[in-house]
Amino acid sequence: MKRYLSTFALLLPLALSFVSRRPLLLAMTLAAVLILIPGIGTLSSVAAALPEPEKLSLWSGQAPVGDGQFEAADATITVHRPAPDTANGAAVVICPGGGYGGLVTGAEGHGIAKWLTAHGIAGIVLEYRLPKGRPFVPLLDAQRAIRTVRSNAKPWAIAPSRVGIIGFSAGGHLASTAGTHFDRGDPQAADPIARESSRPDFVILIYPVVTMGETTHGGSKVNLLGRDPKPELIELFSNEKQVTDQTPPMFLAHAQDDKAVVPDNSRMLHEALRAHKVATEYLELPSGGHGLNGYQGPMWDAWQAQSLRWLGSQQWIPLP
């Protein structure tokens, strides 16, 4: 590469002096140089091969809130697909955190989609509605997102049996709720999306809120359930208590020194999964706090590398 660049540096002034009065020839010369230098043309081709992200409405402006009621609102997904020559057929719905009071769609949304597509996995960023004390609202959006991915499996080059979900912090609570509260779809539904299963095939949870009990994150609990929730609602949305033998496999990662969302959230869910003989792996990180040092550094890199190995070991993707 250095040899090519050295030669290029020597010849460029001569070439420019010759073609500077000939604009078309100048453009053709520069284009040829970019193609001939190893790496530059290749990188341009790879970038061009990535499909443009596509943002879709989930409810067309009339979204359910539960009990047969609707509101004039919507949720969206942004579909990030890998380059066709690297796609492995897996897809992951991404639930950003934000305490159920906002959405961290950068580092915990589109940033994660970029990481996934680099490994051949479609990343679908879910911008779910905030609950404001209506606990079924985010779950309905997550279920709809999973169904929508399966309904579009063919045009998006996705295997409908390899659709997972990932969540961070309160988004981890939503992802774990989707992994413990699901249905197989309604085969008689007029809406083809509603015919699809909402069960994720696998779940990845990073510093997640899991329980609504004593070790929960207080702000997330209030935003989801309201200030005075009934005991049965606390039980229903304490996802460590909702595990069955039908719960999908889960990977969890949490820092030991997380003070905002204590690691007992992940530990309790991991133990419940093991008790029901559901495939699970728990990576307890020695440091990083909540957000793992601002989404960077060795702790952040560790969960990403280990989760990819876990996905490969479970045969959801090729082994990295």
C-alpha positions as CSV (number, residue, x, y, z in Angstrom):
1,M,0.0,0.0,0.0
2,K,2.8,2.4,0.9
3,R,4.5,1.7,-2.5
4,Y,1.3,2.6,-4.3
5,L,0.9,5.8,-2.3
6,S,4.5,6.9,-2.9
7,T,4.2,6.4,-6.6
8,F,0.9,8.3,-6.6
9,A,2.4,11.2,-4.7
10,L,5.2,11.5,-7.3
11,L,3.0,11.3,-10.3
12,L,0.1,13.4,-9.2
13,P,1.6,16.8,-9.8
14,L,2.6,15.9,-13.3
15,A,-0.8,14.4,-14.1
16,L,-2.6,17.5,-12.7
17,S,-0.4,19.9,-14.7
18,F,-1.2,18.0,-17.9
19,V,-4.9,17.7,-17.4
20,S,-5.8,20.8,-15.4
21,R,-7.1,22.5,-18.6
22,R,-9.1,19.4,-19.5
23,P,-11.9,19.0,-16.8
24,L,-13.3,15.7,-18.2
25,L,-9.8,14.2,-18.5
26,L,-9.0,15.3,-14.9
27,A,-12.1,13.6,-13.6
28,M,-11.4,10.4,-15.5
29,T,-7.8,10.4,-14.2
30,L,-8.8,10.8,-10.6
31,A,-11.4,8.1,-10.9
32,A,-8.9,5.7,-12.4
33,V,-6.4,6.4,-9.6
34,L,-9.1,5.6,-6.9
35,I,-9.8,2.3,-8.6
36,L,-6.2,1.3,-9.0
37,I,-5.0,2.0,-5.4
38,P,-5.7,-1.2,-3.4
39,G,-8.3,-0.7,-0.6
40,I,-9.8,2.6,-1.7
41,G,-12.0,1.2,-4.5
42,T,-12.9,-1.8,-2.3
43,L,-14.0,0.3,0.6
44,S,-16.2,2.4,-1.6
45,S,-17.8,-0.7,-3.0
46,V,-18.6,-2.1,0.5
47,A,-20.1,1.2,1.6
48,A,-22.3,1.3,-1.5
49,A,-23.5,-2.2,-0.9
50,L,-25.1,-1.5,2.4
51,P,-28.9,-1.0,1.9
52,E,-30.2,2.3,3.2
53,P,-32.0,2.2,6.6
54,E,-35.7,2.1,6.2
55,K,-38.1,3.6,8.8
56,L,-41.6,2.1,9.1
57,S,-44.7,2.8,11.1
58,L,-46.0,0.0,13.2
59,W,-49.6,1.1,13.8
60,S,-50.4,3.6,11.0
61,G,-51.3,6.2,13.6
62,Q,-53.8,4.1,15.6
63,A,-52.0,2.2,18.3
64,P,-53.5,-0.2,20.9
65,V,-53.1,0.6,24.6
66,G,-54.7,-2.7,25.8
67,D,-58.2,-3.9,26.6
68,G,-59.4,-3.2,23.1
69,Q,-58.6,0.5,23.4
70,F,-56.6,2.6,20.9
71,E,-54.9,6.0,20.8
72,A,-53.9,8.4,18.0
73,A,-50.2,7.6,18.3
74,D,-47.6,5.4,16.7
75,A,-44.3,3.5,17.2
76,T,-41.7,3.0,14.5
77,I,-38.9,0.6,13.5
78,T,-35.8,1.6,11.5
79,V,-34.5,-1.4,9.6
80,H,-30.7,-1.6,9.1
81,R,-29.8,-4.5,6.8
82,P,-26.3,-5.9,6.3
83,A,-24.6,-6.0,2.9
84,P,-26.2,-8.9,0.9
85,D,-22.9,-10.7,0.6
86,T,-22.4,-10.7,4.4
87,A,-26.0,-11.3,5.6
88,N,-26.5,-14.5,7.6
89,G,-30.3,-14.4,7.9
90,A,-30.5,-13.4,11.6
91,A,-32.3,-10.3,12.8
92,V,-32.5,-8.5,16.1
93,V,-35.1,-6.0,17.3
94,I,-33.3,-3.3,19.4
95,C,-34.9,-1.8,22.5
96,P,-33.0,1.3,23.7
97,G,-33.0,2.2,27.3
98,G,-34.2,5.5,29.0
99,G,-36.0,4.5,32.2
100,Y,-39.3,4.3,30.3
101,G,-39.2,8.1,30.3
102,G,-37.1,8.6,27.1
103,L,-35.2,6.6,24.5
104,V,-31.4,6.4,24.1
105,T,-31.6,5.8,20.4
106,G,-28.0,6.6,19.6
107,A,-25.6,4.4,21.4
108,E,-28.3,1.9,22.5
109,G,-30.2,2.0,19.2
110,H,-28.6,2.9,15.8
111,G,-25.1,2.3,17.2
112,I,-26.1,-1.3,18.0
113,A,-27.6,-1.7,14.6
114,K,-24.4,-0.6,13.0
115,W,-22.5,-3.2,15.1
116,L,-25.0,-6.0,14.2
117,T,-24.9,-5.3,10.4
118,A,-21.1,-5.4,10.5
119,H,-21.6,-9.0,11.6
120,G,-24.2,-9.9,9.0
121,I,-27.2,-9.4,11.3
122,A,-30.1,-7.1,10.5
123,G,-30.6,-4.6,13.3
124,I,-34.1,-3.2,13.7
125,V,-34.3,-0.2,16.0
126,L,-37.6,0.0,17.9
127,E,-38.8,3.5,19.0
128,Y,-41.5,2.3,21.3
129,R,-44.2,4.5,22.9
130,L,-43.5,5.5,26.5
131,P,-45.9,3.9,28.9
132,K,-46.8,6.8,31.3
133,G,-48.3,4.2,33.7
134,R,-49.8,2.0,30.9
135,P,-47.6,-1.1,31.2
136,F,-48.8,-2.9,28.1
137,V,-48.1,-0.1,25.7
138,P,-44.3,-0.8,25.1
139,L,-44.9,-4.6,25.1
140,L,-47.5,-4.2,22.4
141,D,-45.0,-2.2,20.3
142,A,-42.2,-4.8,20.8
143,Q,-44.5,-7.7,19.9
144,R,-45.7,-5.8,16.8
145,A,-42.0,-5.2,15.8
146,I,-41.2,-8.9,16.1
147,R,-44.3,-9.8,14.0
148,T,-43.4,-7.2,11.4
149,V,-39.9,-8.6,11.0
150,R,-41.2,-12.1,10.4
151,S,-43.9,-10.8,8.0
152,N,-41.2,-9.1,6.0
153,A,-38.7,-12.0,6.2
154,K,-38.5,-12.7,2.5
155,P,-38.0,-9.2,1.1
156,W,-35.5,-8.4,4.0
157,A,-33.6,-11.7,3.5
158,I,-34.2,-12.7,7.1
159,A,-34.9,-16.3,8.4
160,P,-38.2,-16.0,10.3
161,S,-36.9,-18.6,12.8
162,R,-33.9,-16.5,13.7
163,V,-35.5,-13.3,15.0
164,G,-34.2,-12.1,18.4
165,I,-34.5,-9.1,20.6
166,I,-31.9,-7.0,22.5
167,G,-32.5,-4.5,25.2
168,F,-30.5,-2.1,27.5
169,S,-31.5,-0.9,30.9
170,A,-35.3,-0.2,30.8
171,G,-35.1,-1.4,27.2
172,G,-33.8,-4.6,28.7
173,H,-36.9,-4.9,30.8
174,L,-39.0,-4.5,27.6
175,A,-36.9,-7.2,25.8
176,S,-37.2,-9.6,28.8
177,T,-41.0,-8.9,28.9
178,A,-41.2,-9.7,25.2
179,G,-39.3,-12.9,26.0
180,T,-41.7,-14.0,28.8
181,H,-45.0,-12.6,27.4
182,F,-45.7,-13.7,23.9
183,D,-48.2,-15.6,21.7
184,R,-48.1,-17.6,18.5
185,G,-50.2,-15.1,16.5
186,D,-53.7,-15.3,15.2
187,P,-53.9,-17.5,12.1
188,Q,-57.4,-16.1,11.4
189,A,-56.4,-12.4,11.5
190,A,-57.2,-10.3,8.5
191,D,-53.9,-8.4,9.1
192,P,-51.1,-10.7,7.9
193,I,-48.7,-9.2,10.5
194,A,-51.0,-10.3,13.3
195,R,-50.8,-13.9,12.1
196,E,-47.1,-14.0,13.0
197,S,-45.7,-15.2,16.4
198,S,-44.4,-12.6,18.8
199,R,-42.0,-15.0,20.5
200,P,-38.4,-13.9,20.0
201,D,-36.1,-16.8,19.1
202,F,-33.4,-15.5,21.5
203,V,-32.9,-12.6,23.9
204,I,-29.8,-10.4,24.7
205,L,-30.1,-8.3,27.8
206,I,-27.4,-5.7,28.7
207,Y,-27.5,-4.2,32.2
208,P,-31.3,-4.8,32.2
209,V,-34.1,-3.9,34.5
210,V,-35.8,-7.2,35.1
211,T,-37.8,-7.2,38.3
212,M,-40.5,-4.8,39.5
213,G,-39.8,-6.0,43.1
214,E,-37.4,-4.6,45.7
215,T,-34.3,-4.5,43.5
216,T,-35.9,-2.7,40.6
217,H,-35.0,0.7,39.2
218,G,-37.4,3.0,40.9
219,G,-37.9,5.5,38.0
220,S,-38.5,2.7,35.5
221,K,-41.1,1.1,37.8
222,V,-43.0,4.4,38.3
223,N,-43.0,5.2,34.6
224,L,-44.2,1.7,33.6
225,L,-46.7,0.8,36.4
226,G,-47.6,4.1,37.9
227,R,-47.1,5.3,41.5
228,D,-49.4,2.8,43.3
229,P,-49.5,-0.4,41.2
230,K,-51.4,-3.4,42.3
231,P,-49.4,-6.4,43.6
232,E,-50.6,-8.6,40.7
233,L,-49.2,-6.1,38.2
234,I,-45.9,-6.0,40.0
235,E,-45.8,-9.8,39.8
236,L,-46.8,-9.9,36.1
237,F,-44.0,-7.5,35.1
238,S,-41.3,-9.0,37.3
239,N,-40.0,-11.1,34.5
240,E,-37.8,-13.4,36.6
241,K,-41.2,-14.8,37.9
242,Q,-42.6,-15.3,34.4
243,V,-40.1,-17.8,33.0
244,T,-41.4,-21.1,31.7
245,D,-39.8,-24.0,29.7
246,Q,-41.1,-22.1,26.6
247,T,-39.0,-19.0,27.3
248,P,-36.4,-18.4,24.6
249,P,-32.7,-18.7,25.3
250,M,-31.1,-15.6,26.9
251,F,-27.7,-13.9,27.1
252,L,-27.2,-11.4,30.0
253,A,-24.4,-9.0,30.8
254,H,-24.1,-6.7,33.9
255,A,-21.4,-4.9,35.7
256,Q,-20.8,-5.8,39.4
257,D,-20.6,-2.1,40.3
258,D,-23.8,-1.0,38.6
259,K,-25.6,1.2,41.2
260,A,-28.4,2.4,39.0
261,V,-29.7,-1.0,38.1
262,V,-28.2,-3.6,40.4
263,P,-26.9,-6.8,38.9
264,D,-29.3,-8.9,41.0
265,N,-31.8,-8.1,38.2
266,S,-29.7,-10.2,35.8
267,R,-28.7,-12.8,38.4
268,M,-32.4,-13.6,39.3
269,L,-33.4,-14.0,35.7
270,H,-30.4,-16.2,34.9
271,E,-31.2,-18.5,37.9
272,A,-34.9,-18.7,36.9
273,L,-33.8,-19.7,33.3
274,R,-31.5,-22.3,34.6
275,A,-34.2,-23.7,36.9
276,H,-36.5,-24.2,33.9
277,K,-33.6,-25.7,31.8
278,V,-33.6,-22.8,29.3
279,A,-30.3,-22.1,27.6
280,T,-28.7,-19.0,29.3
281,E,-25.4,-17.4,29.7
282,Y,-24.6,-14.6,32.2
283,L,-21.5,-12.4,31.8
284,E,-20.8,-10.5,35.1
285,L,-18.4,-7.8,34.3
286,P,-15.9,-6.6,37.0
287,S,-16.5,-2.9,36.3
288,G,-18.1,-0.3,34.1
289,G,-21.2,0.8,36.1
290,H,-24.5,1.5,34.3
291,G,-23.8,2.1,30.6
292,L,-20.4,0.4,30.8
293,N,-18.2,3.4,30.9
294,G,-20.2,5.4,28.4
295,Y,-20.6,2.6,25.8
296,Q,-16.9,2.2,25.2
297,G,-13.8,0.4,26.4
298,P,-13.0,-3.2,27.4
299,M,-16.2,-3.9,29.3
300,W,-18.4,-2.7,26.4
301,D,-16.2,-4.7,24.0
302,A,-16.4,-7.8,26.2
303,W,-20.2,-8.2,26.1
304,Q,-20.3,-7.6,22.4
305,A,-17.6,-10.3,21.7
306,Q,-19.1,-12.8,24.1
307,S,-22.7,-12.3,22.9
308,L,-21.6,-13.0,19.3
309,R,-19.8,-16.2,20.5
310,W,-23.0,-17.2,22.4
311,L,-25.2,-16.6,19.3
312,G,-22.8,-18.8,17.3
313,S,-22.7,-21.5,19.9
314,Q,-26.6,-21.6,19.8
315,Q,-26.4,-21.7,16.0
316,W,-28.3,-18.5,15.5
317,I,-25.4,-17.1,13.5
318,P,-22.1,-18.7,12.1
319,L,-19.5,-18.9,14.8
320,P,-17.4,-15.7,14.7
